[in-house]
């Protein structure tokens, strides 16, 4: 009997894996149709992540206006009487591209927009590069040559085609931020099994210097005494890494001195915010909360070369895939791993990434050219870059730093929509008062604005004012969609606020909160059947609360099933929106889904033809 149950579990697990990627794509399309408070402007924006072969055919036909293609080359090479005028036009082209890239753009010098070569000679390349630099200077931006072909110098790489002798290259153009609120911010969640080297890797990347193999690099990242003693992260840690407009890492000029967050923020044009999450199974709830509440743009999965993808690594990877967050993998500890074990780890990782549940294309990065090419295409959900590093010898760490520098900003946020801020942590700061931190989901907020925070246990909202705003510990007057920030609130006690609350603009009519909602869910893994009255811990953004199932559109659901389910919060009502992703678990992850409707009408059951089951549903609704 046990063997039969075990076989069934394996079969069901495979069924769940196959359904996962399909459901994740479905959720992405549903969110495009139902923007969460204007977070997504239109389905057209998410269309760039959908695969349309017919669009590739149209691109290859080159139906764009020929004049603009020729004109870009003319703008780059113009040295005649109209050189100043065309330089201003070139500046306008760069300005538009930088606006699209949130203050930075990667310019393919020597290539047309459709990928065809401009056939530059060395002299033409020098002219074009000089004009790009002058145009960027007028926009207060700096240029960094990432790599060149047939130009010569330290950045030169082998040409793609040996017959092609034309000069080309990739140049990062990044604007110098006028104020701290203009700094580009990219959030990366770091996950992986316990002892994979997550905290050590961040310590080496952020603080500079190498590890000694005995935990020297990770000590600065720990927040609690017991973490230092055990060497295991148990909380959600935060670290930042800054790049200036020239692509250099912002570090102290004095050896041994560490820069504060304020110093890094003021000197940087781009800041990478790392969320260091716990790898131990005991802290899975904290890790899931950190993943959902920090709204990461990317995810960094750490795998120890000598252990492979074991334990919680697979669990974390499944959650990240369910959230449709682009994943990059770093294989650590390659200095102490025997070659045959490393080969086994790479084989296992490749198999899992190519499985029906993940559907990723692993790209093993060995050279600088690989790094730059992959980083520019990483917006595609299918690509998964894989690095092999050692934090003790420093092998391939420069490739990881280059990759993070080029990484394009990913995520759609609407600054024009009404303001909404999700609280993921609360503090009581001496001489300041109550402080809440989180991510601005939509809209813009100014210091001094009147806002409402809630809901409390009764579903009520409290009116307050924003005393001050900080980003990365730097005071700023304004904060907008997509940015993480901390607000100091007036006349609010810390015990009155909690994780999972929302901050909204002041309105005469209080916002609606709901105890029940209907969601479309996919069951990833469950040993038996799920019926009404089943309870599990539900995560939705920063919300973590026990939920009971009060109605299902069929008698019961099993692993791999997609169903419409009515949930009810057990403790208190929450502020919800249609299109929000949900993840529920009981120990390990059980399922994921998307909110289809808020509120639930007992007179309109999801399974009206359920017979006796319908009576159970009504009882469940009444009891819940």
C-alpha positions in Angstrom: 0.0 0.0 0.0 2.9 2.4 0.8 4.6 1.7 -2.5 1.3 2.4 -4.4 0.8 5.7 -2.5 4.4 6.6 -3.2 4.0 6.0 -7.0 0.9 8.0 -7.0 2.7 10.9 -5.2 5.5 10.9 -7.9 2.9 10.9 -10.7 0.9 13.7 -9.0 4.1 15.7 -8.5 4.9 15.5 -12.2 1.3 16.5 -13.0 1.7 19.5 -10.7 5.1 20.5 -12.3 3.6 20.4 -15.8 0.7 22.6 -14.8 2.8 25.1 -12.9 4.4 26.9 -15.9 1.1 26.9 -17.8 -0.7 28.4 -14.9 2.1 31.0 -14.3 1.7 32.2 -17.9 -2.1 32.3 -17.5 -1.8 34.5 -14.3 0.5 36.9 -16.2 -2.1 37.4 -18.9 -4.9 37.8 -16.4 -2.9 40.5 -14.6 -2.5 42.3 -17.9 -6.3 42.2 -18.4 -7.1 43.3 -14.8 -4.4 45.8 -13.8 -4.0 45.9 -10.0 -4.7 49.6 -9.2 -3.2 50.7 -12.5 0.0 48.8 -11.9 -0.1 47.6 -15.5 -1.1 50.2 -17.9 -2.4 48.0 -20.7 -2.1 44.4 -22.0 0.2 45.8 -24.6 2.9 46.3 -22.0 2.9 42.6 -21.1 2.9 41.7 -24.7 6.6 41.9 -24.9 6.8 38.9 -22.6 4.5 36.9 -24.8 6.0 34.9 -27.6 4.6 36.0 -31.0 6.4 34.3 -33.9 4.6 36.4 -36.4 6.2 39.6 -34.9 9.6 38.1 -35.4 8.8 37.5 -39.1 7.6 41.1 -39.5 10.9 42.4 -37.9 13.0 40.3 -40.3 11.1 41.9 -43.2 12.4 45.3 -42.0 9.2 47.2 -42.7 10.3 50.2 -40.6 10.9 53.5 -42.3 14.3 53.3 -44.1 14.9 57.0 -43.5 15.2 56.6 -39.8 17.7 53.6 -40.2 19.9 55.6 -42.5 19.5 58.7 -40.5 20.9 57.2 -37.3 24.2 56.4 -39.1 24.2 59.9 -40.5 23.7 61.4 -37.0 26.7 59.4 -35.7 29.0 60.3 -38.6 28.0 63.9 -39.4 31.1 66.2 -39.3 29.9 68.8 -41.8 28.3 72.2 -41.3 25.1 70.8 -39.6 27.2 68.8 -37.0 25.8 70.8 -34.1 22.2 70.4 -35.2 22.6 66.7 -35.8 24.3 66.3 -32.4 21.2 67.8 -30.7 19.1 65.3 -32.7 21.4 62.4 -31.6 20.9 63.7 -28.0 17.1 63.5 -28.5 17.5 59.9 -29.6 19.5 59.1 -26.5 17.0 61.0 -24.3 14.1 58.9 -25.5 16.0 55.6 -25.0 17.1 56.6 -21.5 13.5 57.5 -20.6 12.4 54.0 -21.7 15.2 52.4 -19.6 14.6 54.5 -16.4 17.7 56.6 -16.8 20.0 54.2 -18.7 20.3 52.6 -22.1 22.5 50.1 -23.8 23.6 51.5 -27.2 24.7 49.1 -30.0 27.3 51.4 -31.7 27.9 50.1 -35.2 24.6 48.3 -35.6 21.2 49.5 -37.0 18.1 49.1 -34.8 17.1 45.9 -36.7 20.6 44.4 -36.0 22.2 45.0 -39.5 25.8 46.2 -39.4 26.6 49.8 -40.2 30.0 48.6 -41.5 32.1 51.2 -39.6 35.8 51.5 -40.3 38.2 52.3 -37.3 38.1 56.0 -38.2 34.3 56.0 -38.5 34.1 54.2 -35.1 36.2 56.9 -33.4 34.0 59.7 -34.9 30.8 58.0 -33.9 32.1 57.2 -30.3 33.2 60.8 -29.9 29.7 62.1 -31.0 27.9 59.7 -28.7 30.0 60.9 -25.8 29.4 64.6 -26.6 25.6 63.9 -27.0 25.6 62.1 -23.7 27.5 65.0 -22.0 24.7 67.4 -23.0 22.2 65.1 -21.1 24.6 64.9 -18.1 25.2 61.2 -18.8 28.3 59.1 -18.9 29.4 56.4 -21.3 31.0 53.1 -20.4 32.4 50.9 -23.2 31.3 47.4 -22.2 32.8 45.5 -25.2 34.0 46.1 -28.7 34.7 44.1 -31.9 37.6 44.7 -34.3 38.4 48.0 -32.5 41.3 46.8 -30.3 42.0 47.5 -26.6 41.2 45.8 -23.3 37.4 45.6 -24.1 37.8 43.9 -27.4 36.2 40.4 -27.9 36.3 38.0 -30.8 34.0 38.9 -33.7 30.8 36.7 -34.2 31.8 36.2 -37.9 35.5 36.0 -38.8 34.7 37.5 -42.3 33.1 40.6 -40.7 35.9 43.2 -40.2 33.6 46.1 -39.3 33.9 47.9 -36.0 31.1 47.6 -33.5 30.5 47.6 -29.7 28.1 48.0 -26.8 28.1 51.2 -24.7 26.2 51.7 -21.5 24.9 55.3 -21.2 23.7 56.2 -17.8 22.4 59.5 -16.5 23.8 61.2 -13.5 20.8 61.5 -11.0 20.0 65.1 -10.0 18.5 64.1 -6.7 18.5 60.8 -4.6 14.9 60.1 -5.7 16.1 59.8 -9.3 18.5 56.9 -8.5 17.6 53.7 -10.5 16.6 50.9 -8.1 16.6 47.2 -8.9 15.4 44.7 -6.2 16.9 41.2 -6.2 15.7 38.4 -3.8 18.5 35.9 -2.9 17.2 32.3 -2.2 18.7 28.8 -2.0 19.1 25.9 0.4 20.8 26.3 3.9 24.6 26.5 3.6 24.5 27.4 -0.1 26.6 30.5 0.6 23.9 33.2 0.2 25.0 35.6 3.0 28.7 35.0 2.2 28.2 35.8 -1.5 26.3 39.1 -0.6 29.1 40.0 1.9 31.7 39.6 -0.8 29.7 41.4 -3.5 28.6 44.3 -1.3 31.5 44.9 1.1 34.3 44.1 -1.3 37.2 41.8 -0.4 37.1 38.0 -0.3 35.9 35.3 2.2 38.3 33.3 4.3 36.3 30.1 3.9 35.2 30.3 7.6 32.3 32.8 7.5 34.3 36.1 7.6 32.3 37.8 4.8 28.8 37.0 6.1 29.2 38.3 9.7 28.4 41.9 8.7 25.1 40.8 7.2 23.6 39.1 10.2 21.0 41.0 12.3 20.7 38.8 15.4 23.2 37.3 17.9 21.8 33.8 17.4 22.5 34.1 13.6 26.2 34.9 14.3 26.4 31.9 16.6 24.8 29.4 14.3 25.9 31.0 11.0 22.3 30.7 9.6 20.1 33.5 8.5 16.7 33.4 10.2 15.3 36.9 9.2 14.9 39.0 6.1 18.2 40.9 5.7 18.7 43.9 3.4 21.9 45.0 1.7 22.6 47.5 -1.1 25.3 47.7 -3.8 25.8 50.9 -5.8 27.1 51.7 -9.3 28.0 55.2 -10.4 27.1 56.7 -13.9 30.4 55.3 -15.3 29.5 51.7 -14.2 32.1 51.6 -11.3 31.1 50.0 -8.0 30.7 52.6 -5.2 33.3 51.7 -2.5 35.4 53.5 0.0 38.7 54.9 -1.2 40.2 54.2 2.3 41.2 50.5 2.7 39.2 48.7 5.4 36.5 51.4 5.7 32.9 50.4 4.9 30.6 52.9 3.3 27.2 53.6 5.0 23.9 53.3 3.1 23.6 57.1 2.9 27.1 57.4 1.3 26.4 54.6 -1.2 23.0 56.2 -2.1 24.4 59.7 -2.6 27.3 58.5 -4.8 25.3 56.0 -6.9 23.4 56.3 -10.2 22.0 52.8 -9.8 21.4 50.8 -6.6 20.9 47.0 -6.4 18.8 46.1 -3.3 19.5 42.6 -2.2 16.9 40.8 0.1 18.9 38.1 1.9 16.4 35.3 2.7 16.6 32.3 5.0 17.4 28.9 3.5 16.4 26.6 6.4 13.1 24.8 6.2 12.2 26.1 9.7 12.1 29.7 8.4 10.1 29.0 5.2 7.3 31.3 6.3 9.8 34.2 6.7 11.3 33.4 3.3 7.9 33.3 1.5 6.9 36.5 3.2 10.2 38.2 2.1 9.8 37.0 -1.5 6.2 38.3 -1.9 6.4 41.5 0.2 9.7 42.9 -1.3 8.2 42.7 -4.9 11.6 41.6 -6.4 12.5 42.5 -10.0 14.8 39.5 -10.2 15.7 36.4 -8.2 19.2 35.0 -7.5 19.2 31.3 -6.7 22.3 30.0 -4.9 23.4 26.4 -5.4 26.4 24.9 -3.5 28.5 23.0 -6.0 29.2 20.2 -3.6 25.5 19.7 -2.6 23.5 20.4 -5.8 19.9 21.5 -6.0 18.6 19.9 -2.8 16.2 20.5 0.0 14.6 24.0 0.1 16.3 25.0 -3.2 13.6 23.3 -5.3 10.9 24.7 -3.0 12.3 28.2 -3.5 12.7 27.8 -7.3 9.0 26.6 -7.5 7.8 29.7 -5.7 9.9 32.0 -7.8 8.6 30.3 -11.0 5.0 30.7 -9.7 5.6 34.4 -9.3 7.0 34.7 -12.8 10.1 36.5 -11.6 13.2 36.1 -13.9 15.8 33.8 -12.3 19.6 33.7 -12.4 21.6 30.9 -10.8 25.0 31.1 -9.0 26.9 27.9 -8.3 29.1 28.7 -5.3 32.0 26.8 -3.6 33.6 25.6 -6.8 37.1 26.0 -5.2 36.4 23.0 -2.8 34.3 20.9 -5.1 35.8 17.9 -7.0 35.3 18.2 -10.8 33.1 15.1 -11.1 30.7 16.4 -8.3 30.5 19.8 -10.0 29.7 18.0 -13.3 26.8 16.1 -11.5 25.5 19.4 -10.1 25.5 21.1 -13.5 23.8 18.1 -15.1 21.1 18.1 -12.4 20.6 21.8 -12.6 20.2 21.7 -16.4 17.7 18.9 -16.1 15.5 20.7 -13.6 15.7 24.1 -15.4 14.7 22.4 -18.7 11.9 20.4 -17.0 8.2 21.1 -18.0 7.7 22.9 -14.7 10.5 25.5 -15.3 10.9 25.6 -19.1 14.1 27.7 -18.8 17.1 27.8 -21.2 20.2 27.7 -19.0 23.1 29.7 -20.3 26.4 29.0 -18.6 28.4 32.2 -18.5 32.2 31.9 -18.8 33.3 35.1 -20.6 32.7 38.9 -20.4 31.0 38.7 -23.9 28.6 36.0 -22.6 27.8 38.2 -19.6 27.0 41.3 -21.7 25.0 39.5 -24.3 22.9 37.6 -21.7 22.3 40.6 -19.5 20.8 42.6 -22.5 18.4 39.7 -23.3 17.5 38.8 -19.7 14.2 40.5 -19.9 13.1 37.3 -21.7 11.5 35.0 -19.2 12.9 31.9 -20.8 16.6 32.7 -20.3 18.4 31.6 -17.1 22.0 32.7 -16.8 24.2 30.4 -14.7 27.5 31.6 -13.0 30.1 29.4 -11.3 31.9 31.4 -8.6 34.2 31.0 -5.6 33.9 33.6 -2.8 37.4 32.5 -1.5 39.5 32.8 -4.7 37.2 35.4 -6.3 36.8 33.4 -9.5 34.1 34.8 -11.9 32.9 37.4 -9.3 33.8 40.2 -11.8 31.4 38.6 -14.3 28.6 38.7 -11.6 29.3 42.4 -10.9 29.3 43.3 -14.6 26.0 41.4 -15.0 24.4 43.3 -12.1 25.7 46.6 -13.5 24.1 46.0 -17.0 20.9 44.4 -15.7 17.9 46.3 -17.2 15.2 47.6 -15.0 12.3 45.0 -15.0 8.7 45.6 -13.9 5.8 47.9 -14.8 4.6 50.5 -12.3 2.1 53.3 -13.0 3.0 56.7 -11.4 -0.3 58.2 -12.7 -2.6 55.7 -10.9 -3.9 56.4 -7.3 -1.3 56.1 -4.6 -0.9 52.7 -2.9 1.8 51.5 -0.5 2.2 48.0 1.0 3.7 47.8 4.5 6.2 44.9 4.9 7.9 46.0 8.2 7.3 48.4 11.1 9.7 50.1 13.5 9.7 52.5 16.4 12.5 55.0 16.0 13.6 57.2 19.0 12.7 60.9 18.5 11.0 60.1 15.2 8.1 57.8 16.2 6.4 55.0 14.2 8.1 54.1 10.9 6.7 51.7 8.2 8.7 50.4 5.3 7.6 48.8 2.1 7.1 49.2 -1.7 5.1 51.9 -3.5 2.8 49.9 -5.8 1.4 52.8 -7.7 1.1 56.6 -7.7 3.3 59.3 -6.0 3.5 60.4 -2.4 5.0 63.6 -0.9 6.3 64.4 2.6 3.4 66.0 4.5 0.6 64.3 2.6 -2.5 63.2 4.5 -3.0 59.4 4.2 -4.9 56.5 5.7 -3.4 53.3 7.0 -5.2 50.1 7.7 -7.1 47.9 7.9 -7.0 47.0 11.7 -8.7 44.0 13.2 -12.1 45.6 12.7 -11.4 46.6 9.1 -11.1 50.3 10.0 -8.5 52.8 8.6 -6.7 55.5 10.6 -6.0 58.9 9.2 -2.4 60.3 9.6 0.2 62.4 7.9 3.6 61.5 6.4 6.1 63.2 8.7 9.1 62.3 6.4 10.2 59.8 3.7 13.5 58.0 3.4 14.9 55.8 0.6 18.0 53.7 1.5 18.3 55.9 4.7 18.4 59.1 2.7 15.7 61.7 3.3 13.7 62.5 0.1 10.7 64.8 -0.4 8.9 62.5 -2.8 8.6 58.8 -3.6 6.9 57.1 -6.7 5.7 53.8 -8.0 8.2 51.0 -8.0 10.4 52.4 -5.3 10.9 51.0 -1.8 10.8 53.5 1.0 10.2 54.1 4.7 7.6 56.6 6.0 7.5 58.2 9.4 3.9 58.6 10.5 2.4 61.3 12.8 0.3 60.4 15.9 0.4 56.6 15.3 1.7 54.1 17.8 3.7 51.1 16.6 1.2 48.6 18.1 -1.5 50.1 15.8 0.4 49.1 12.6 1.4 45.7 11.3 2.9 44.0 8.3 0.3 43.6 5.5 -1.4 47.0 6.0 -1.7 49.4 3.1 -1.2 53.2 3.0 -3.8 55.0 0.8 -4.6 58.7 0.0 -7.2 60.3 2.3 -10.8 59.9 1.0 -14.1 60.8 2.5 -15.4 57.3 1.9 -13.2 54.6 3.7 -11.7 51.9 1.4 -13.5 48.6 1.2 -12.0 45.6 2.9 -13.0 42.0 2.5 -13.0 38.9 4.6 -13.9 36.6 1.7 -12.7 36.4 -1.9 -12.8 34.1 -4.8 -9.6 32.9 -6.5 -8.6 30.6 -9.3 -6.0 28.2 -7.9 -3.6 25.5 -9.0 -2.8 22.7 -6.5 0.9 22.0 -6.7 1.2 19.2 -4.1 -1.1 17.6 -1.6 -1.1 14.0 -0.3 -4.9 13.7 -0.2 -7.9 15.6 -1.4 -8.8 19.2 -0.5 -12.4 19.9 0.6 -14.2 22.8 2.2 -13.1 23.7 5.8 -9.5 23.0 4.8 -7.2 25.7 6.3 -3.7 26.9 5.1 -1.4 29.9 5.5 -2.1 32.3 2.7 0.4 34.8 1.4 -0.6 37.7 -0.8 2.1 40.4 -1.2 2.9 41.4 2.4 -0.3 39.8 3.8 0.3 36.5 5.7 -2.8 35.1 7.3 -4.6 31.7 7.9 -7.4 31.2 5.4 -10.2 28.6 5.3 -11.8 27.3 2.1 -15.5 27.9 2.3 -16.5 26.8 -1.2 -15.1 24.9 -4.2 -16.6 24.6 -7.8 -16.5 20.8 -7.4 -16.6 18.2 -4.7 -12.9 18.1 -4.0 -9.5 19.0 -5.6 -6.2 17.1 -5.9 -2.6 17.7 -7.0 -2.4 19.3 -10.5 -6.1 20.5 -10.4 -7.2 24.0 -11.4 -10.3 25.1 -9.6 -12.3 28.2 -8.6 -12.2 28.4 -4.8 -13.8 30.8 -2.2 -11.4 31.7 0.7 -12.2 33.3 4.0 -9.6 35.0 6.3 -9.8 33.6 9.8 -8.4 36.5 11.8 -9.3 39.8 10.2 -10.4 41.4 6.8 -7.8 42.6 4.4 -7.5 45.2 1.6 -7.6 43.2 -1.7 -7.7 43.8 -5.4 -8.7 41.6 -8.3 -5.6 40.3 -10.1 -3.4 39.8 -7.0 -1.3 36.7 -6.9 -1.8 34.4 -4.0 0.3 31.5 -2.6 -1.0 29.1 0.1 0.9 26.5 2.1 0.6 24.1 5.0 4.2 23.4 5.8 5.5 23.1 2.2 3.9 25.0 -0.7 0.5 23.6 -1.6 -0.9 25.9 -4.3 -0.9 29.3 -6.0 -3.5 31.3 -7.7 -5.0 34.7 -8.7 -7.8 36.7 -7.2 -10.8 36.7 -9.5 -13.4 38.4 -7.3 -13.6 40.1 -3.9 -16.4 39.2 -1.6 -18.5 36.0 -1.6 -22.3 35.6 -1.8 -23.5 32.5 0.0 -26.7 32.5 -2.1 -24.6 32.0 -5.2 -22.5 28.9 -4.4 -19.6 28.0 -6.8 -20.9 24.4 -7.1 -24.8 24.7 -7.1 -25.2 21.2 -8.5 -23.0 19.6 -5.8 -26.0 17.9 -4.0 -24.9 16.9 -0.5 -21.6 18.6 -1.0 -23.4 21.9 -1.4 -24.8 21.4 2.2 -21.2 20.9 3.4 -20.2 24.1 1.6 -23.0 26.1 3.3 -22.0 24.7 6.6 -18.4 25.5 6.0 -19.3 29.1 5.0 -21.4 29.5 8.2 -18.7 28.0 10.4 -15.8 29.8 8.8 
